[in-house]
Structure formats: structure tokens, C-alpha cells
Amino acid sequence: EIQGVVFYKVPPDGAVRVSMRTKYDADVRMVASVYGGGGHKNAAGFTVAGPVDQVRTGILDRVVTAIARGLETRRSA
């Protein structure tokens, strides 16, 4: 089972700071790179303009895709 979590922090300047963590084969570094961020396969992040509700929708879709790909990788190994 692959596990993941996404944290959103909104400082006073209104930017949205996103931090993602996963276990096993889900690669959130690729999600972060779409938004100009970076990190490691299982720990990555970035900062984008808000509002957080709009940011959250696109990110969650991509994280779900990363987890699905990770599950496929684990099953084929």
C-alpha cells in the first residue's frame, strides 16, 4: 500500500506553499517539477500563487496519478 500526504501553508503574502510526502514508489518530485519546485522522490515541494482552493484541485489530481503509477510499478516488480 502506498501512502501520501499533502500539506498546504498560506503565509500572509497569499502564496501557497505545498509540501508532499509519500512512501514507497509514488514520485512526488515529478508533481513538484510541474509547478517549478523540486525535492526527492518521496519528499518534494513548491510555492505557487493562490487561492489555495484552486491550487489544491490540480495538485491532488497529480498526486493521485503519482500514487497510481507507483502501485503499477510495485505490482510489476
N, CA, C and O atoms as a Maestro MAE file, in Angstrom:
{
 s_m_m2io_version
 :::
 2.0.0
}

f_m_ct {
 s_m_title
 :::
 protein
 m_atom[308] {
  # First column is atom index #
  i_m_mmod_type
  r_m_x_coord
  r_m_y_coord
  r_m_z_coord
  i_m_residue_number
  s_m_chain_name
  s_m_pdb_residue_name
  s_m_pdb_atom_name
  i_m_atomic_number
  :::
  1 25 0.843 -1.186 0.000 1 A "GLU " " N  " 7
  2 3 0.000 0.000 0.000 1 A "GLU " " CA " 6
  3 2 0.883 1.242 0.000 1 A "GLU " " C  " 6
  4 15 1.813 1.352 0.798 1 A "GLU " " O  " 8
  5 25 0.590 2.162 -0.887 2 A "ILE " " N  " 7
  6 3 1.327 3.420 -0.960 2 A "ILE " " CA " 6
  7 2 0.557 4.466 -0.175 2 A "ILE " " C  " 6
  8 15 -0.668 4.549 -0.261 2 A "ILE " " O  " 8
  9 25 1.284 5.257 0.587 3 A "GLN " " N  " 7
  10 3 0.666 6.302 1.391 3 A "GLN " " CA " 6
  11 2 1.235 7.649 0.992 3 A "GLN " " C  " 6
  12 15 2.394 7.751 0.592 3 A "GLN " " O  " 8
  13 25 0.411 8.686 1.104 4 A "GLY " " N  " 7
  14 3 0.876 10.024 0.774 4 A "GLY " " CA " 6
  15 2 0.116 11.076 1.543 4 A "GLY " " C  " 6
  16 15 -1.004 10.853 2.003 4 A "GLY " " O  " 8
  17 25 0.747 12.230 1.675 5 A "VAL " " N  " 7
  18 3 0.119 13.357 2.349 5 A "VAL " " CA " 6
  19 2 0.570 14.643 1.656 5 A "VAL " " C  " 6
  20 15 1.706 14.752 1.195 5 A "VAL " " O  " 8
  21 25 -0.339 15.610 1.593 6 A "VAL " " N  " 7
  22 3 -0.038 16.916 1.016 6 A "VAL " " CA " 6
  23 2 -0.381 17.973 2.051 6 A "VAL " " C  " 6
  24 15 -1.495 18.001 2.574 6 A "VAL " " O  " 8
  25 25 0.578 18.843 2.346 7 A "PHE " " N  " 7
  26 3 0.369 19.935 3.293 7 A "PHE " " CA " 6
  27 2 0.321 21.256 2.526 7 A "PHE " " C  " 6
  28 15 1.091 21.468 1.590 7 A "PHE " " O  " 8
  29 25 -0.578 22.128 2.925 8 A "TYR " " N  " 7
  30 3 -0.696 23.460 2.322 8 A "TYR " " CA " 6
  31 2 -0.502 24.492 3.417 8 A "TYR " " C  " 6
  32 15 -1.134 24.419 4.471 8 A "TYR " " O  " 8
  33 25 0.371 25.449 3.164 9 A "LYS " " N  " 7
  34 3 0.576 26.545 4.109 9 A "LYS " " CA " 6
  35 2 0.381 27.838 3.334 9 A "LYS " " C  " 6
  36 15 0.949 28.021 2.257 9 A "LYS " " O  " 8
  37 25 -0.431 28.739 3.896 10 A "VAL " " N  " 7
  38 3 -0.691 30.011 3.234 10 A "VAL " " CA " 6
  39 2 -0.199 31.133 4.158 10 A "VAL " " C  " 6
  40 15 -0.900 31.511 5.096 10 A "VAL " " O  " 8
  41 25 0.993 31.661 3.899 11 A "PRO " " N  " 7
  42 3 1.519 32.766 4.698 11 A "PRO " " CA " 6
  43 2 0.791 34.071 4.355 11 A "PRO " " C  " 6
  44 15 0.002 34.104 3.410 11 A "PRO " " O  " 8
  45 25 1.043 35.130 5.101 12 A "PRO " " N  " 7
  46 3 0.347 36.404 4.871 12 A "PRO " " CA " 6
  47 2 0.474 36.971 3.456 12 A "PRO " " C  " 6
  48 15 -0.389 37.737 3.027 12 A "PRO " " O  " 8
  49 25 1.528 36.611 2.724 13 A "ASP " " N  " 7
  50 3 1.692 37.155 1.374 13 A "ASP " " CA " 6
  51 2 0.731 36.519 0.359 13 A "ASP " " C  " 6
  52 15 0.667 36.973 -0.783 13 A "ASP " " O  " 8
  53 25 -0.025 35.470 0.757 14 A "GLY " " N  " 7
  54 3 -1.028 34.866 -0.113 14 A "GLY " " CA " 6
  55 2 -0.527 33.749 -1.002 14 A "GLY " " C  " 6
  56 15 -1.329 33.064 -1.637 14 A "GLY " " O  " 8
  57 25 0.774 33.549 -1.065 15 A "ALA " " N  " 7
  58 3 1.309 32.429 -1.843 15 A "ALA " " CA " 6
  59 2 0.933 31.126 -1.137 15 A "ALA " " C  " 6
  60 15 0.699 31.111 0.071 15 A "ALA " " O  " 8
  61 25 0.878 30.053 -1.889 16 A "VAL " " N  " 7
  62 3 0.558 28.754 -1.302 16 A "VAL " " CA " 6
  63 2 1.826 27.909 -1.318 16 A "VAL " " C  " 6
  64 15 2.397 27.645 -2.375 16 A "VAL " " O  " 8
  65 25 2.259 27.487 -0.122 17 A "ARG " " N  " 7
  66 3 3.432 26.627 -0.008 17 A "ARG " " CA " 6
  67 2 2.933 25.191 0.135 17 A "ARG " " C  " 6
  68 15 2.160 24.873 1.039 17 A "ARG " " O  " 8
  69 25 3.385 24.346 -0.761 18 A "VAL " " N  " 7
  70 3 2.908 22.970 -0.803 18 A "VAL " " CA " 6
  71 2 4.062 22.026 -0.483 18 A "VAL " " C  " 6
  72 15 5.149 22.141 -1.049 18 A "VAL " " O  " 8
  73 25 3.813 21.105 0.419 19 A "SER " " N  " 7
  74 3 4.795 20.103 0.800 19 A "SER " " CA " 6
  75 2 4.136 18.735 0.660 19 A "SER " " C  " 6
  76 15 3.041 18.516 1.179 19 A "SER " " O  " 8
  77 25 4.793 17.822 -0.034 20 A "MET " " N  " 7
  78 3 4.229 16.494 -0.287 20 A "MET " " CA " 6
  79 2 5.182 15.420 0.220 20 A "MET " " C  " 6
  80 15 6.399 15.529 0.076 20 A "MET " " O  " 8
  81 25 4.608 14.390 0.810 21 A "ARG " " N  " 7
  82 3 5.386 13.248 1.288 21 A "ARG " " CA " 6
  83 2 4.671 11.971 0.872 21 A "ARG " " C  " 6
  84 15 3.444 11.895 0.928 21 A "ARG " " O  " 8
  85 25 5.441 10.965 0.453 22 A "THR " " N  " 7
  86 3 4.875 9.662 0.122 22 A "THR " " CA " 6
  87 2 5.795 8.570 0.625 22 A "THR " " C  " 6
  88 15 6.938 8.815 1.011 22 A "THR " " O  " 8
  89 25 5.269 7.368 0.611 23 A "LYS " " N  " 7
  90 3 6.076 6.195 0.918 23 A "LYS " " CA " 6
  91 2 6.146 5.323 -0.327 23 A "LYS " " C  " 6
  92 15 5.235 5.317 -1.155 23 A "LYS " " O  " 8
  93 25 7.226 4.603 -0.437 24 A "TYR " " N  " 7
  94 3 7.421 3.613 -1.487 24 A "TYR " " CA " 6
  95 2 7.597 4.245 -2.856 24 A "TYR " " C  " 6
  96 15 8.447 5.123 -3.007 24 A "TYR " " O  " 8
  97 25 6.833 3.840 -3.858 25 A "ASP " " N  " 7
  98 3 7.135 4.174 -5.243 25 A "ASP " " CA " 6
  99 2 6.407 5.379 -5.826 25 A "ASP " " C  " 6
  100 15 6.528 5.628 -7.025 25 A "ASP " " O  " 8
  101 25 5.669 6.124 -5.046 26 A "ALA " " N  " 7
  102 3 4.970 7.306 -5.575 26 A "ALA " " CA " 6
  103 2 5.961 8.467 -5.665 26 A "ALA " " C  " 6
  104 15 6.535 8.876 -4.655 26 A "ALA " " O  " 8
  105 25 6.158 8.992 -6.861 27 A "ASP " " N  " 7
  106 3 7.174 10.017 -7.119 27 A "ASP " " CA " 6
  107 2 6.554 11.420 -7.129 27 A "ASP " " C  " 6
  108 15 6.070 11.880 -8.163 27 A "ASP " " O  " 8
  109 25 6.570 12.095 -5.978 28 A "VAL " " N  " 7
  110 3 6.011 13.455 -5.910 28 A "VAL " " CA " 6
  111 2 6.991 14.509 -6.409 28 A "VAL " " C  " 6
  112 15 6.605 15.661 -6.609 28 A "VAL " " O  " 8
  113 25 8.230 14.144 -6.610 29 A "ARG " " N  " 7
  114 3 9.190 15.071 -7.200 29 A "ARG " " CA " 6
  115 2 8.712 15.514 -8.582 29 A "ARG " " C  " 6
  116 15 8.892 16.670 -8.967 29 A "ARG " " O  " 8
  117 25 8.107 14.597 -9.319 30 A "MET " " N  " 7
  118 3 7.592 14.918 -10.645 30 A "MET " " CA " 6
  119 2 6.406 15.887 -10.562 30 A "MET " " C  " 6
  120 15 6.248 16.751 -11.425 30 A "MET " " O  " 8
  121 25 5.589 15.745 -9.543 31 A "VAL " " N  " 7
  122 3 4.478 16.680 -9.333 31 A "VAL " " CA " 6
  123 2 5.044 18.066 -9.046 31 A "VAL " " C  " 6
  124 15 4.598 19.052 -9.633 31 A "VAL " " O  " 8
  125 25 6.016 18.147 -8.152 32 A "ALA " " N  " 7
  126 3 6.619 19.437 -7.795 32 A "ALA " " CA " 6
  127 2 7.267 20.108 -9.000 32 A "ALA " " C  " 6
  128 15 7.210 21.331 -9.129 32 A "ALA " " O  " 8
  129 25 7.878 19.330 -9.878 33 A "SER " " N  " 7
  130 3 8.560 19.916 -11.033 33 A "SER " " CA " 6
  131 2 7.579 20.615 -11.979 33 A "SER " " C  " 6
  132 15 7.950 21.587 -12.638 33 A "SER " " O  " 8
  133 25 6.342 20.137 -12.055 34 A "VAL " " N  " 7
  134 3 5.315 20.778 -12.881 34 A "VAL " " CA " 6
  135 2 5.077 22.225 -12.416 34 A "VAL " " C  " 6
  136 15 4.760 23.104 -13.218 34 A "VAL " " O  " 8
  137 25 5.235 22.449 -11.116 35 A "TYR " " N  " 7
  138 3 4.974 23.761 -10.525 35 A "TYR " " CA " 6
  139 2 6.262 24.545 -10.234 35 A "TYR " " C  " 6
  140 15 6.235 25.544 -9.516 35 A "TYR " " O  " 8
  141 25 7.372 24.092 -10.788 36 A "GLY " " N  " 7
  142 3 8.635 24.804 -10.616 36 A "GLY " " CA " 6
  143 2 9.364 24.489 -9.325 36 A "GLY " " C  " 6
  144 15 10.296 25.202 -8.953 36 A "GLY " " O  " 8
  145 25 8.959 23.441 -8.640 37 A "GLY " " N  " 7
  146 3 9.597 23.061 -7.383 37 A "GLY " " CA " 6
  147 2 10.515 21.876 -7.576 37 A "GLY " " C  " 6
  148 15 10.922 21.562 -8.694 37 A "GLY " " O  " 8
  149 25 10.834 21.228 -6.481 38 A "GLY " " N  " 7
  150 3 11.726 20.090 -6.548 38 A "GLY " " CA " 6
  151 2 11.753 19.333 -5.250 38 A "GLY " " C  " 6
  152 15 10.904 19.524 -4.379 38 A "GLY " " O  " 8
  153 25 12.727 18.481 -5.134 39 A "GLY " " N  " 7
  154 3 12.872 17.676 -3.932 39 A "GLY " " CA " 6
  155 2 13.345 16.282 -4.269 39 A "GLY " " C  " 6
  156 15 14.143 16.080 -5.184 39 A "GLY " " O  " 8
  157 25 12.843 15.334 -3.522 40 A "HIS " " N  " 7
  158 3 13.197 13.936 -3.697 40 A "HIS " " CA " 6
  159 2 11.955 13.156 -4.101 40 A "HIS " " C  " 6
  160 15 10.840 13.674 -4.039 40 A "HIS " " O  " 8
  161 25 12.148 11.920 -4.511 41 A "LYS " " N  " 7
  162 3 11.028 11.088 -4.959 41 A "LYS " " CA " 6
  163 2 9.901 11.064 -3.932 41 A "LYS " " C  " 6
  164 15 8.732 11.187 -4.295 41 A "LYS " " O  " 8
  165 25 10.239 10.907 -2.659 42 A "ASN " " N  " 7
  166 3 9.221 10.773 -1.626 42 A "ASN " " CA " 6
  167 2 9.015 12.007 -0.767 42 A "ASN " " C  " 6
  168 15 8.259 11.960 0.204 42 A "ASN " " O  " 8
  169 25 9.667 13.104 -1.100 43 A "ALA " " N  " 7
  170 3 9.501 14.351 -0.345 43 A "ALA " " CA " 6
  171 2 9.840 15.524 -1.263 43 A "ALA " " C  " 6
  172 15 10.992 15.707 -1.654 43 A "ALA " " O  " 8
  173 25 8.827 16.308 -1.600 44 A "ALA " " N  " 7
  174 3 9.042 17.410 -2.530 44 A "ALA " " CA " 6
  175 2 8.097 18.555 -2.197 44 A "ALA " " C  " 6
  176 15 7.138 18.384 -1.443 44 A "ALA " " O  " 8
  177 25 8.377 19.732 -2.769 45 A "GLY " " N  " 7
  178 3 7.518 20.869 -2.508 45 A "GLY " " CA " 6
  179 2 7.747 22.004 -3.476 45 A "GLY " " C  " 6
  180 15 8.651 21.968 -4.312 45 A "GLY " " O  " 8
  181 25 6.902 23.021 -3.343 46 A "PHE " " N  " 7
  182 3 6.968 24.196 -4.207 46 A "PHE " " CA " 6
  183 2 6.075 25.284 -3.635 46 A "PHE " " C  " 6
  184 15 5.307 25.047 -2.703 46 A "PHE " " O  " 8
  185 25 6.183 26.480 -4.203 47 A "THR " " N  " 7
  186 3 5.353 27.618 -3.825 47 A "THR " " CA " 6
  187 2 4.703 28.181 -5.080 47 A "THR " " C  " 6
  188 15 5.372 28.395 -6.091 47 A "THR " " O  " 8
  189 25 3.389 28.421 -5.011 48 A "VAL " " N  " 7
  190 3 2.649 28.985 -6.140 48 A "VAL " " CA " 6
  191 2 1.689 30.055 -5.635 48 A "VAL " " C  " 6
  192 15 1.413 30.143 -4.438 48 A "VAL " " O  " 8
  193 25 1.180 30.873 -6.569 49 A "ALA " " N  " 7
  194 3 0.190 31.878 -6.213 49 A "ALA " " CA " 6
  195 2 -1.136 31.192 -5.907 49 A "ALA " " C  " 6
  196 15 -1.465 30.172 -6.512 49 A "ALA " " O  " 8
  197 25 -1.902 31.756 -4.964 50 A "GLY " " N  " 7
  198 3 -3.189 31.197 -4.545 50 A "GLY " " CA " 6
  199 2 -4.297 31.562 -5.500 50 A "GLY " " C  " 6
  200 15 -4.017 32.088 -6.577 50 A "GLY " " O  " 8
  201 25 -5.520 31.313 -5.160 51 A "PRO " " N  " 7
  202 3 -6.006 30.851 -3.859 51 A "PRO " " CA " 6
  203 2 -5.832 29.344 -3.664 51 A "PRO " " C  " 6
  204 15 -5.753 28.581 -4.626 51 A "PRO " " O  " 8
  205 25 -5.776 28.943 -2.413 52 A "VAL " " N  " 7
  206 3 -5.477 27.560 -2.075 52 A "VAL " " CA " 6
  207 2 -6.509 26.582 -2.635 52 A "VAL " " C  " 6
  208 15 -6.137 25.468 -3.005 52 A "VAL " " O  " 8
  209 25 -7.771 26.944 -2.713 53 A "ASP " " N  " 7
  210 3 -8.790 26.030 -3.239 53 A "ASP " " CA " 6
  211 2 -8.511 25.633 -4.683 53 A "ASP " " C  " 6
  212 15 -8.676 24.467 -5.043 53 A "ASP " " O  " 8
  213 25 -8.097 26.573 -5.505 54 A "GLN " " N  " 7
  214 3 -7.778 26.268 -6.898 54 A "GLN " " CA " 6
  215 2 -6.496 25.457 -6.997 54 A "GLN " " C  " 6
  216 15 -6.406 24.526 -7.798 54 A "GLN " " O  " 8
  217 25 -5.518 25.803 -6.197 55 A "VAL " " N  " 7
  218 3 -4.232 25.099 -6.206 55 A "VAL " " CA " 6
  219 2 -4.436 23.642 -5.798 55 A "VAL " " C  " 6
  220 15 -3.874 22.736 -6.413 55 A "VAL " " O  " 8
  221 25 -5.229 23.425 -4.779 56 A "ARG " " N  " 7
  222 3 -5.434 22.086 -4.219 56 A "ARG " " CA " 6
  223 2 -5.992 21.102 -5.252 56 A "ARG " " C  " 6
  224 15 -5.547 19.955 -5.307 56 A "ARG " " O  " 8
  225 25 -6.938 21.522 -6.051 57 A "THR " " N  " 7
  226 3 -7.576 20.626 -7.014 57 A "THR " " CA " 6
  227 2 -6.572 20.029 -7.996 57 A "THR " " C  " 6
  228 15 -6.520 18.810 -8.163 57 A "THR " " O  " 8
  229 25 -5.790 20.858 -8.634 58 A "GLY " " N  " 7
  230 3 -4.812 20.363 -9.604 58 A "GLY " " CA " 6
  231 2 -3.744 19.486 -8.978 58 A "GLY " " C  " 6
  232 15 -3.315 18.499 -9.576 58 A "GLY " " O  " 8
  233 25 -3.321 19.837 -7.793 59 A "ILE " " N  " 7
  234 3 -2.261 19.082 -7.126 59 A "ILE " " CA " 6
  235 2 -2.758 17.707 -6.718 59 A "ILE " " C  " 6
  236 15 -2.069 16.711 -6.933 59 A "ILE " " O  " 8
  237 25 -3.928 17.642 -6.140 60 A "LEU " " N  " 7
  238 3 -4.449 16.347 -5.701 60 A "LEU " " CA " 6
  239 2 -4.615 15.384 -6.868 60 A "LEU " " C  " 6
  240 15 -4.328 14.194 -6.737 60 A "LEU " " O  " 8
  241 25 -5.071 15.883 -7.997 61 A "ASP " " N  " 7
  242 3 -5.187 15.030 -9.183 61 A "ASP " " CA " 6
  243 2 -3.829 14.450 -9.570 61 A "ASP " " C  " 6
  244 15 -3.724 13.268 -9.896 61 A "ASP " " O  " 8
  245 25 -2.804 15.275 -9.534 62 A "ARG " " N  " 7
  246 3 -1.464 14.807 -9.919 62 A "ARG " " CA " 6
  247 2 -0.879 13.845 -8.888 62 A "ARG " " C  " 6
  248 15 -0.199 12.889 -9.259 62 A "ARG " " O  " 8
  249 25 -1.131 14.079 -7.611 63 A "VAL " " N  " 7
  250 3 -0.629 13.177 -6.572 63 A "VAL " " CA " 6
  251 2 -1.321 11.815 -6.680 63 A "VAL " " C  " 6
  252 15 -0.675 10.778 -6.534 63 A "VAL " " O  " 8
  253 25 -2.611 11.818 -6.931 64 A "VAL " " N  " 7
  254 3 -3.336 10.557 -7.120 64 A "VAL " " CA " 6
  255 2 -2.747 9.784 -8.303 64 A "VAL " " C  " 6
  256 15 -2.590 8.565 -8.233 64 A "VAL " " O  " 8
  257 25 -2.425 10.482 -9.376 65 A "THR " " N  " 7
  258 3 -1.803 9.840 -10.532 65 A "THR " " CA " 6
  259 2 -0.437 9.263 -10.163 65 A "THR " " C  " 6
  260 15 -0.106 8.150 -10.570 65 A "THR " " O  " 8
  261 25 0.357 10.010 -9.397 66 A "ALA " " N  " 7
  262 3 1.677 9.524 -8.967 66 A "ALA " " CA " 6
  263 2 1.533 8.268 -8.119 66 A "ALA " " C  " 6
  264 15 2.327 7.338 -8.258 66 A "ALA " " O  " 8
  265 25 0.545 8.226 -7.252 67 A "ILE " " N  " 7
  266 3 0.328 7.047 -6.412 67 A "ILE " " CA " 6
  267 2 -0.102 5.862 -7.281 67 A "ILE " " C  " 6
  268 15 0.373 4.744 -7.081 67 A "ILE " " O  " 8
  269 25 -0.989 6.097 -8.236 68 A "ALA " " N  " 7
  270 3 -1.435 5.023 -9.132 68 A "ALA " " CA " 6
  271 2 -0.259 4.455 -9.919 68 A "ALA " " C  " 6
  272 15 -0.147 3.240 -10.080 68 A "ALA " " O  " 8
  273 25 0.609 5.323 -10.407 69 A "ARG " " N  " 7
  274 3 1.796 4.852 -11.142 69 A "ARG " " CA " 6
  275 2 2.717 4.065 -10.227 69 A "ARG " " C  " 6
  276 15 3.296 3.058 -10.636 69 A "ARG " " O  " 8
  277 25 2.853 4.520 -9.000 70 A "GLY " " N  " 7
  278 3 3.677 3.799 -8.023 70 A "GLY " " CA " 6
  279 2 3.123 2.417 -7.741 70 A "GLY " " C  " 6
  280 15 3.885 1.460 -7.602 70 A "GLY " " O  " 8
  281 25 1.808 2.299 -7.654 71 A "LEU " " N  " 7
  282 3 1.185 0.984 -7.441 71 A "LEU " " CA " 6
  283 2 1.450 0.063 -8.622 71 A "LEU " " C  " 6
  284 15 1.732 -1.121 -8.440 71 A "LEU " " O  " 8
  285 25 1.361 0.606 -9.831 72 A "GLU " " N  " 7
  286 3 1.648 -0.190 -11.025 72 A "GLU " " CA " 6
  287 2 3.081 -0.694 -11.000 72 A "GLU " " C  " 6
  288 15 3.348 -1.847 -11.340 72 A "GLU " " O  " 8
  289 25 4.000 0.171 -10.598 73 A "THR " " N  " 7
  290 3 5.419 -0.197 -10.521 73 A "THR " " CA " 6
  291 2 5.621 -1.323 -9.513 73 A "THR " " C  " 6
  292 15 6.353 -2.273 -9.787 73 A "THR " " O  " 8
  293 25 4.985 -1.226 -8.359 74 A "ARG " " N  " 7
  294 3 5.128 -2.254 -7.320 74 A "ARG " " CA " 6
  295 2 4.551 -3.591 -7.773 74 A "ARG " " C  " 6
  296 15 5.110 -4.646 -7.474 74 A "ARG " " O  " 8
  297 25 3.447 -3.544 -8.484 75 A "ARG " " N  " 7
  298 3 2.804 -4.781 -8.931 75 A "ARG " " CA " 6
  299 2 3.601 -5.492 -10.021 75 A "ARG " " C  " 6
  300 15 3.596 -6.720 -10.105 75 A "ARG " " O  " 8
  301 25 4.291 -4.704 -10.861 76 A "SER " " N  " 7
  302 3 5.035 -5.298 -11.965 76 A "SER " " CA " 6
  303 2 6.433 -5.763 -11.533 76 A "SER " " C  " 6
  304 15 7.119 -6.458 -12.283 76 A "SER " " O  " 8
  305 25 6.842 -5.381 -10.339 77 A "ALA " " N  " 7
  306 3 8.190 -5.749 -9.877 77 A "ALA " " CA " 6
  307 2 8.254 -7.170 -9.347 77 A "ALA " " C  " 6
  308 15 9.317 -7.624 -8.923 77 A "ALA " " O  " 8
  :::
 }
 m_bond[307] {
  # First column is bond index #
  i_m_from
  i_m_to
  i_m_order
  :::
  1 1 2 1
  2 2 3 1
  3 3 4 2
  4 3 5 1
  5 5 6 1
  6 6 7 1
  7 7 8 2
  8 7 9 1
  9 9 10 1
  10 10 11 1
  11 11 12 2
  12 11 13 1
  13 13 14 1
  14 14 15 1
  15 15 16 2
  16 15 17 1
  17 17 18 1
  18 18 19 1
  19 19 20 2
  20 19 21 1
  21 21 22 1
  22 22 23 1
  23 23 24 2
  24 23 25 1
  25 25 26 1
  26 26 27 1
  27 27 28 2
  28 27 29 1
  29 29 30 1
  30 30 31 1
  31 31 32 2
  32 31 33 1
  33 33 34 1
  34 34 35 1
  35 35 36 2
  36 35 37 1
  37 37 38 1
  38 38 39 1
  39 39 40 2
  40 39 41 1
  41 41 42 1
  42 42 43 1
  43 43 44 2
  44 43 45 1
  45 45 46 1
  46 46 47 1
  47 47 48 2
  48 47 49 1
  49 49 50 1
  50 50 51 1
  51 51 52 2
  52 51 53 1
  53 53 54 1
  54 54 55 1
  55 55 56 2
  56 55 57 1
  57 57 58 1
  58 58 59 1
  59 59 60 2
  60 59 61 1
  61 61 62 1
  62 62 63 1
  63 63 64 2
  64 63 65 1
  65 65 66 1
  66 66 67 1
  67 67 68 2
  68 67 69 1
  69 69 70 1
  70 70 71 1
  71 71 72 2
  72 71 73 1
  73 73 74 1
  74 74 75 1
  75 75 76 2
  76 75 77 1
  77 77 78 1
  78 78 79 1
  79 79 80 2
  80 79 81 1
  81 81 82 1
  82 82 83 1
  83 83 84 2
  84 83 85 1
  85 85 86 1
  86 86 87 1
  87 87 88 2
  88 87 89 1
  89 89 90 1
  90 90 91 1
  91 91 92 2
  92 91 93 1
  93 93 94 1
  94 94 95 1
  95 95 96 2
  96 95 97 1
  97 97 98 1
  98 98 99 1
  99 99 100 2
  100 99 101 1
  101 101 102 1
  102 102 103 1
  103 103 104 2
  104 103 105 1
  105 105 106 1
  106 106 107 1
  107 107 108 2
  108 107 109 1
  109 109 110 1
  110 110 111 1
  111 111 112 2
  112 111 113 1
  113 113 114 1
  114 114 115 1
  115 115 116 2
  116 115 117 1
  117 117 118 1
  118 118 119 1
  119 119 120 2
  120 119 121 1
  121 121 122 1
  122 122 123 1
  123 123 124 2
  124 123 125 1
  125 125 126 1
  126 126 127 1
  127 127 128 2
  128 127 129 1
  129 129 130 1
  130 130 131 1
  131 131 132 2
  132 131 133 1
  133 133 134 1
  134 134 135 1
  135 135 136 2
  136 135 137 1
  137 137 138 1
  138 138 139 1
  139 139 140 2
  140 139 141 1
  141 141 142 1
  142 142 143 1
  143 143 144 2
  144 143 145 1
  145 145 146 1
  146 146 147 1
  147 147 148 2
  148 147 149 1
  149 149 150 1
  150 150 151 1
  151 151 152 2
  152 151 153 1
  153 153 154 1
  154 154 155 1
  155 155 156 2
  156 155 157 1
  157 157 158 1
  158 158 159 1
  159 159 160 2
  160 159 161 1
  161 161 162 1
  162 162 163 1
  163 163 164 2
  164 163 165 1
  165 165 166 1
  166 166 167 1
  167 167 168 2
  168 167 169 1
  169 169 170 1
  170 170 171 1
  171 171 172 2
  172 171 173 1
  173 173 174 1
  174 174 175 1
  175 175 176 2
  176 175 177 1
  177 177 178 1
  178 178 179 1
  179 179 180 2
  180 179 181 1
  181 181 182 1
  182 182 183 1
  183 183 184 2
  184 183 185 1
  185 185 186 1
  186 186 187 1
  187 187 188 2
  188 187 189 1
  189 189 190 1
  190 190 191 1
  191 191 192 2
  192 191 193 1
  193 193 194 1
  194 194 195 1
  195 195 196 2
  196 195 197 1
  197 197 198 1
  198 198 199 1
  199 199 200 2
  200 199 201 1
  201 201 202 1
  202 202 203 1
  203 203 204 2
  204 203 205 1
  205 205 206 1
  206 206 207 1
  207 207 208 2
  208 207 209 1
  209 209 210 1
  210 210 211 1
  211 211 212 2
  212 211 213 1
  213 213 214 1
  214 214 215 1
  215 215 216 2
  216 215 217 1
  217 217 218 1
  218 218 219 1
  219 219 220 2
  220 219 221 1
  221 221 222 1
  222 222 223 1
  223 223 224 2
  224 223 225 1
  225 225 226 1
  226 226 227 1
  227 227 228 2
  228 227 229 1
  229 229 230 1
  230 230 231 1
  231 231 232 2
  232 231 233 1
  233 233 234 1
  234 234 235 1
  235 235 236 2
  236 235 237 1
  237 237 238 1
  238 238 239 1
  239 239 240 2
  240 239 241 1
  241 241 242 1
  242 242 243 1
  243 243 244 2
  244 243 245 1
  245 245 246 1
  246 246 247 1
  247 247 248 2
  248 247 249 1
  249 249 250 1
  250 250 251 1
  251 251 252 2
  252 251 253 1
  253 253 254 1
  254 254 255 1
  255 255 256 2
  256 255 257 1
  257 257 258 1
  258 258 259 1
  259 259 260 2
  260 259 261 1
  261 261 262 1
  262 262 263 1
  263 263 264 2
  264 263 265 1
  265 265 266 1
  266 266 267 1
  267 267 268 2
  268 267 269 1
  269 269 270 1
  270 270 271 1
  271 271 272 2
  272 271 273 1
  273 273 274 1
  274 274 275 1
  275 275 276 2
  276 275 277 1
  277 277 278 1
  278 278 279 1
  279 279 280 2
  280 279 281 1
  281 281 282 1
  282 282 283 1
  283 283 284 2
  284 283 285 1
  285 285 286 1
  286 286 287 1
  287 287 288 2
  288 287 289 1
  289 289 290 1
  290 290 291 1
  291 291 292 2
  292 291 293 1
  293 293 294 1
  294 294 295 1
  295 295 296 2
  296 295 297 1
  297 297 298 1
  298 298 299 1
  299 299 300 2
  300 299 301 1
  301 301 302 1
  302 302 303 1
  303 303 304 2
  304 303 305 1
  305 305 306 1
  306 306 307 1
  307 307 308 2
  :::
 }
}
